[in-house]
Structures are given as C-alpha cells and as structure tokens.
Amino acid sequence: MKTDYEPVIGLEVHCQVRTRSKMFCGCRTGFGESPNALTCPVCLGHPGVLPVPNREAIVRTIQTGLLLGCQIDEYCKFDRKNYFYPDMPKNYQISQYDMPLCRGGGVTLDRFSFPKDAQDSPEASARKRVHLTRIHLEEDVAKSTHFDTTSGIDFNRAGTPLMEIVTEADIASPEEAFAFLTALRLILVQAGVSDADMEKGQLRCDCNVSVRPRGQKAFGTKCEIKNMNSISGVRRALAYEIARQIEVVSAGGRITQETRRWDDDIGQTSTMRSKEEAHDYRYFPDPDLMPIRTTDGLLEEARARLIELPGARADRYTRDLGVTEYDASVLASDPHLARFFEAAASGASNPKGIANFLLNDLLSALASSEKALSECPVQPADLRELVGLIDAGRINSKQAKEVFREMFETGAAPAAIVRAKGLEQVSDTGAIEALARQVIGAHPGPVQDVRDGKASALNFLTGQVMKLSKGKANPKLASEIIARMIKGDPLVR
Ligand SMILES: [Zn+2]
C-alpha cells in the first residue's frame, strides 16, 4: 500500500527595508547604479571603521513586528555572524542572534492571496494563520556575478538594511507558501516599510521543506532551497521538491540534509552544498554596537505609523458595507483604490453598487485612457451621486453608462449631465401607459404569448416601449405596466 505523505514547510524571507541610507553607514541605498558607486570604508569593511545603526531601519522593523502581531522586547542587540566569503569583506555580517527585535506574530492567509487556480480549495477558505518565529534586522551582503573565467563583485547592495522574517514550520503546501508570501508582501508594501520588488532582489525567500507520513508527529529530514526570486517560483520549486522527496522515501531511500538550488528555467532543484559544509557562525555580540532599548521612543514612533492591514480592511468592507468578498479584496489590495472607494462610499446608501461601478466602469475607463487613479477626472462624490441616481430610479443602468462617459470626459457632475442631455428616466405612469397601449396594439402575437406565460415575450414588449421612449422609460416600471395591462384586461388586443 502506498503511504500518504504530507509536506512540512518553513520560510525565511529576506526583505530590504526602505531607507535612504544603509544600515551602518551614510551611503545611499539604491538599485541600478554602476557597480561599487554606493560605497564607503564602512560598507567595504576597511579596518578601524565604526558602524552607526540606522534608526529609521530599526523603527520600520518594529513597525513590521507590530503589524504582524509580534512581541517587541525592551532590549535587543546586534551580533557578529562570522563566515568567510567574498560578499562580506569584514568576514562577518552584523545580524541579530538571540535577542532579535521581534518575536512571534503571524500572517493570516486570506483566500485571494492564494494562486488563482487554488482560490476555491478548502485550504484557501480556512483563513489559516502562519506563525512567525522572529523578525531580526541585519545588513545585506554584496552581489557577486560570475563570468566565464572571472567573477565580479558589487558592494552597492552591501550594508542595505535587511529584515529576516522567519516562519514556524507551519506551512502545509506550496499554495500556502504562495499565499503567505503574497499576503506578507502586500502588508510590507502598504505599510511603506519595503518596496519588496522581487525583480530587484528586495524580497528573497529560502524554503525549508521535508515530508513525513501523514499523521506522524516527528519531522522528516529537511532540505533548504535557496535562490528564489519570485513567488510563483517558490510554489513551483516546493512542488518539485516535495514530489522528489516523496519519491525517494516511498522507494525506501533516505533524504540527505542539504542546501539545494532552484533552477527556474529547467524547473528542478539540485544539490548546492551538503550538511558537512554547514557553517558554524560563532555568533558573539558586536562590541562596536550598544544594545538597543526599544522603549526609548522607538516603539512609540513605530506605533504612530501603524496602518489597517489589507485583510482587516477587506473584512470591514464585506461586513459593514456589504461589498462582495472578491470586490473587497481587490479594493483593499491597493491603498489608493481603497481611499477613493471610502471617499465615494462615505454616507452612501449603496456602497456595494459604488464598489461595482468603481471596479468595472471606472477602472476600465482609466485603463483605456492610460490614466492613473490620481488623474481620475471623476471625483468620489460624483461617483456616489451617479450610483444614487440609478438607485433612485431616475436613470437606468444604460443611461448611467452614458452619463459616466460624459463625466469621465468633462469632469461634470452627473445630475447636471442628466439635466443637460434630457436623460432623466420617465417614471411617470401615465406616460408609460400611453406607450404601452400603443405597443400592445401593434403586437398581438407577443401579447398572446405573454398570456401563455412566455417571459421572453414580455421582455420584447418592454423593449418596444423602451424604444418608443428613446430609452428614457423606467424599464422595470414599463414591464410591470405591460404585464398589468395584459392580465388585467382580457379584451386588450
Ligand atoms: Zn557605506
């Protein structure tokens, strides 16, 4: 009998903190400059230099911790992580060992963080919370590039503030890993703590993965996959690696603990280094840096910068404003869109209708005119008014589209456009009855069909009334009147 295996996954996410200068020197942070342009004796590791911590990086890391529900200790410190590699000229990296800035916390996985093809799965609606072990702050290392016979090294990145966000072995599938990274990235970007651009290497992820027979408590032997630079790459790498490990153990083999490399082009992981080459980093407190006391104004500053998390915002839109779950997640995923929506929905009787009009008509108008939301000619209050006119039955949805086009072109208010174009929907019963009588007289066949209970015939007659009214009749009212006239008077021909 084939044993059923389950994967156990933990992630280590490295994320560059958005600051103007590097972690321990005054060099500017940046991407795309010529190699080694952004360097100084401190980040090049010259002898005798002294590091000075970047306060902004510390505040932003604490801010991240608070957003993710971490515990922030009163004291933390920096340690030296010793290793010898060309990307680290000091021969140690300044990091945090046993007293990190943040402990615990977690990220809740909402359905729309999952890949599109997995959003209807039970795990996507489970709202699982992936727990964090810790978040610590360190300095990024230099970037090496390997040519045919030589290697080049660029220290522009060296010394950039880097948060390492470590999860518990809490993740149970490649799709959950995808959802975790998507949700985390959104929080980091919305909070402004990082640009988290994976193409620029601002967000990088290592995965620890093992498999075990389902139901077994003990973990299997894990492998670490490095060099992942896209969220979909993480998903593919994990799927490959899990299948590989299951194949090995179900054939009676053993997994070797090792670090593996993911090749996105061929879609495979391969051995990078084995456990025998694992480093002993000989951590010790950096004697050049004083311990940090978070209660000295740092926590306060971080607290002042807290934002509503995208997940909480989406929940609020669904719960309090009646917006559909999907629309709420789209609105909450973009702070500008959320701000526009909230301004439009404020005091409105139908926020759901506003969300709908915003996400369909307004966004597609912006897209086809290549405008950003900040350049939108339609003001939030005008969108609210337009949806109000539809809800009050003063214009129908077809007229609304015409009014909206005009609003988008001219920036005029909807009521003014309705007046100027004489668009107002006719809800005058007498006027519609007169048209209905005309239509009923002209189409005896469909009238008989309505008597026989054919709904399509009623739609046809309503359409005729709409045509006679030049699209101005209230279609709902017109349909009611026709039905009443036919049923109420058997002599109507
Ligand atoms: Zn520097």
Residues whose N, C-alpha, C, O or C-beta is under 5 A from the ligand:
A	BS01	ZN	C25 G26 C27 T39 C40 V42 C43
